[in-house]
């Protein structure tokens, strides 16, 4: 019986199989890269806000403590968004005619809240408690980035589950002295490993990785 396909088809079939495998692999790699990119996560992207509030100016130049605005961070799951009255405590005295602050003055005069664009948002099925984290020595910058260097606030991390679990599995890599929790700029010391192990014992930190820790 004569050969139906030319011998060259053997090469064609091998190249086709290899090409198909590479194509499928490339597709999944591109999907993964998009999933990690700022295009999908909004990480590292400064979002447009009704007022271009600068954490850098307020925390570093003016020395305002995080808790002055985020008043419930030590007692609640939610850190809190400051009411307009908090802004006007200072801005009824300084920058009173600045065009930049017109939305703040309008909000104060009308009683309508400023509609801020949420920068860090978790899904509804995720439970996160700010108060327990700060009490256990997890600083603001661990999750929110070096806010003291942000002229406009952006989302520092993806907030993906594996990012959270990394900290829960190895809290000694992230924990800091409670006195340093609210520093707007903080970099771990050279002895972080030794310091972290000591603080984990001192603060009685448990490595919580069960599903019901965050999904309730």
Secondary structure, 3 states (H helix, E strand, C coil): CCCCCCCHHHHHHHHHHHHHHHHHHHHHHHHHHHHHCHHHHCECCECCCCCCCCHHHHHHHCCCCHHHHCCCCCCCCCCCCCCHHHHHHHHCCCCCCCHHHHHHHHHHHHCCCCCCCCCCCCCCCCCCCHHHHHHCCCCHHHHHCCHHHCCCCEECCCCCHHHHHHHHHCHHHCCCCHHHCCCCCCCCCCCHHHHHHHHHHHCCCCCCCCHHHCCC
